[in-house]
Amino acid sequence: MVSKSQEKWLRQLQGKKFRDKFQLFIAEGHKTVAELLQSSLRFDKLFATENWLRQKGKTFQLPQDRIVEVSPVEMKAISSFITPPEVLAVFPIPELPELWLKPELPYILLDNLRDPGNLGTIIRTADWFGIPAIICSPGCADCFNPKAIQASMGSIARLPVYYHDLVRLLTDHPAIPSYACTIQGVPLSQDKPKGGFFIIGNEAHGLTESLLAKCRHQITIPGSGHAESLNAAIAAAIMMYEVSNFRQ
């Protein structure tokens, strides 16, 4: 049974202010929770239905003192999903290693990307292609937002995501080439870049002018249709496919 204090705590963790305060985040749904349970992260508290604990929970070695069995009605009350899952877990926000940048490696930079679902999808895709890190501007969505966690499908435990002033980052690392993804750029397949900073802008407004001015190169993903632009996560996925070690 979920206590009133636990309900309040879980509601608080839906917001960035309290995630930062407690250094904890929420993961929901079997696939995401299972991925995180198999990672190096040690869960703080797990809330699950009797059915999940009986059928799937026994797959994992779960400390009983950190498990709370809940009814479907209680799960609906604590979940942020429209259709409540059978399991919800609270994990510590992983400590980031120091960021060591190498010019020969590709890094994905995100400028004011606001949609947490897009951010989570990019994290998952970067994990697939072996991208060493994602670096976000301070105006980006929080990578520990529940929607970002859901979309990342556990990749958040394996791929470091940093928040940094991107203009300053480019200024401090002049030896690393920077590639802004824009409509006016050189076709990505023609430029054939390998390592460097590969930058995706805001879903509606693109890159900020100050950051675009700092970029050495502009690249684009050409198309033959009539859509105004690609979704940010799709554009990032195509770019990562082209620049990852898989393609070298």
C-alpha positions in Angstrom: 0.0 0.0 0.0 1.2 3.5 -0.9 1.4 5.9 2.0 0.3 9.5 1.7 3.9 10.7 2.2 5.0 8.4 -0.7 2.3 9.7 -2.9 3.5 13.3 -2.2 7.1 12.3 -2.8 6.3 10.7 -6.1 4.3 13.8 -7.2 7.2 16.0 -6.3 9.6 13.9 -8.4 7.5 14.7 -11.5 9.1 18.2 -11.3 12.7 19.1 -12.1 13.0 21.2 -8.9 12.5 18.1 -6.6 14.4 15.7 -8.9 17.4 18.1 -8.5 16.8 18.4 -4.7 16.6 14.6 -4.1 18.8 13.5 -6.9 16.2 10.9 -7.9 14.1 10.2 -11.0 11.1 8.1 -11.8 10.9 5.3 -14.4 7.6 3.7 -15.4 6.7 0.6 -17.4 8.2 -2.9 -17.5 10.7 -2.4 -20.4 12.2 0.8 -19.0 12.3 -0.4 -15.4 13.7 -3.7 -16.4 16.5 -2.1 -18.4 17.4 0.1 -15.5 17.3 -2.8 -13.0 19.9 -4.5 -15.1 22.1 -1.5 -15.2 24.6 -0.3 -12.6 21.9 1.9 -11.0 20.5 0.6 -7.7 16.8 1.5 -7.3 15.6 3.5 -4.3 12.0 2.3 -4.2 9.9 0.1 -6.5 6.1 0.2 -6.7 4.5 -2.7 -8.5 1.2 -4.7 -8.7 0.9 -8.2 -7.4 0.7 -9.5 -10.9 4.0 -7.9 -12.0 5.8 -9.1 -8.8 4.6 -12.6 -9.4 5.2 -12.9 -13.1 8.2 -10.6 -13.8 9.6 -9.3 -10.6 11.1 -12.7 -9.6 13.4 -12.3 -12.6 15.4 -9.7 -10.6 17.0 -9.9 -7.2 14.9 -7.2 -5.5 15.5 -6.2 -1.9 12.1 -6.7 -0.3 12.5 -3.7 2.1 12.4 -1.4 -0.9 9.4 -2.9 -2.7 5.8 -1.6 -2.2 3.0 -3.7 -3.6 0.2 -1.6 -5.0 -3.3 -2.2 -6.4 -4.1 -1.1 -10.0 -6.1 1.8 -8.4 -3.1 3.0 -6.4 -0.9 2.7 -9.4 -3.2 4.9 -11.4 -3.0 7.5 -8.6 0.8 7.6 -8.6 1.6 7.1 -12.3 2.0 9.9 -14.9 0.9 7.6 -17.7 -2.7 7.8 -19.1 -2.7 4.0 -19.0 -1.0 3.1 -15.7 1.8 0.5 -15.9 2.3 -2.4 -13.6 5.6 -1.1 -12.2 7.1 2.2 -11.3 10.6 2.7 -9.8 12.6 5.5 -8.3 16.3 5.6 -9.2 19.2 7.8 -8.3 20.4 10.3 -10.9 23.7 8.8 -12.0 26.9 10.8 -11.2 28.4 12.1 -14.5 32.1 11.3 -15.3 34.3 14.3 -16.2 33.8 15.3 -19.8 36.9 14.6 -21.8 36.5 15.6 -25.4 38.4 14.0 -28.3 38.3 15.7 -31.8 38.1 12.4 -33.6 34.8 11.4 -31.8 31.3 12.6 -32.7 29.3 14.4 -30.0 25.7 15.4 -30.3 24.9 18.9 -29.1 21.3 20.0 -28.6 20.3 23.7 -28.6 17.1 24.5 -26.7 15.4 21.2 -27.6 12.2 21.5 -25.5 10.4 18.2 -26.2 11.4 15.6 -23.6 10.1 12.8 -25.8 12.5 14.0 -28.6 15.4 14.2 -26.1 14.7 10.7 -24.8 14.6 9.3 -28.3 17.9 11.0 -29.2 19.5 9.5 -26.0 18.3 6.0 -27.0 19.5 6.5 -30.6 22.9 7.8 -29.5 23.3 4.8 -27.2 22.6 2.5 -30.2 25.2 4.2 -32.4 27.9 4.4 -29.7 27.9 8.2 -29.4 30.1 9.0 -26.4 28.0 11.8 -25.0 25.2 14.2 -25.5 25.7 17.9 -24.5 22.6 20.0 -24.0 22.2 23.8 -23.7 20.7 24.9 -20.4 17.4 25.6 -22.2 16.9 22.0 -23.2 14.3 19.7 -21.6 15.4 17.8 -18.5 16.8 14.4 -19.5 15.2 12.9 -16.3 11.8 14.2 -17.2 9.4 11.1 -17.0 8.7 11.4 -20.8 12.4 11.6 -21.6 13.0 8.5 -19.4 10.2 6.6 -21.1 11.5 7.5 -24.6 15.2 6.7 -23.7 14.2 3.1 -22.7 17.0 2.7 -20.2 19.7 4.3 -22.3 20.0 7.1 -19.7 21.9 4.7 -17.5 24.6 4.1 -20.1 24.9 7.4 -22.0 26.1 10.6 -20.2 24.1 13.7 -20.8 25.7 17.0 -19.9 24.2 20.5 -19.7 26.6 23.3 -20.8 26.7 26.7 -22.4 27.2 25.6 -26.0 28.7 28.9 -27.2 31.3 28.7 -24.5 31.9 25.0 -25.2 32.8 25.8 -28.9 34.9 28.7 -27.8 36.8 26.6 -25.3 37.5 23.8 -27.8 38.5 25.5 -31.1 40.3 22.3 -32.2 37.1 20.4 -32.4 35.1 21.1 -35.7 31.5 22.1 -35.3 28.7 21.2 -37.7 25.3 23.0 -37.4 22.4 21.0 -38.9 20.5 23.6 -41.0 18.4 23.8 -44.1 21.1 25.8 -46.0 24.0 23.5 -45.2 26.1 21.2 -47.4 24.5 17.7 -47.8 25.7 15.5 -44.9 26.7 12.7 -47.2 28.8 15.1 -49.3 30.7 16.6 -46.4 31.6 13.2 -44.9 32.5 14.5 -41.4 33.9 12.1 -38.8 34.5 13.6 -35.4 33.3 16.9 -34.0 30.3 18.6 -32.5 27.1 17.9 -34.4 24.4 20.4 -33.4 20.6 20.1 -33.6 18.5 23.2 -32.9 15.1 23.9 -31.3 12.2 22.1 -32.9 10.4 25.3 -34.0 13.2 27.9 -34.3 16.4 26.1 -35.1 19.7 27.1 -33.7 20.2 30.4 -31.8 22.0 33.0 -33.8 24.9 33.3 -31.3 25.6 29.5 -31.6 25.2 29.4 -35.3 27.7 32.2 -35.7 30.3 30.1 -33.8 29.8 27.0 -35.9 32.5 26.3 -38.6 30.3 24.3 -40.9 26.7 23.9 -41.8 25.3 20.5 -42.9 21.9 19.4 -44.0 19.9 16.3 -44.7 18.5 16.7 -48.2 15.0 15.6 -49.1 12.8 15.6 -52.2 9.4 16.1 -50.6 7.5 19.1 -49.4 7.7 18.9 -45.6 9.0 22.0 -44.0 11.6 20.2 -41.9 12.5 16.9 -40.2 11.6 16.1 -36.6 14.6 16.8 -34.4 14.9 13.3 -33.2 14.8 11.9 -36.8 17.3 14.4 -38.0 19.6 13.5 -35.1 19.2 9.8 -35.9 20.2 10.2 -39.6 23.1 12.4 -38.6 24.4 9.8 -36.0 24.1 7.0 -38.6 26.3 9.0 -41.0 29.0 10.0 -38.5 29.2 7.1 -36.1 32.1 4.6 -36.2 29.7 2.1 -37.7 29.9 4.1 -40.9 33.6 4.8 -41.0 
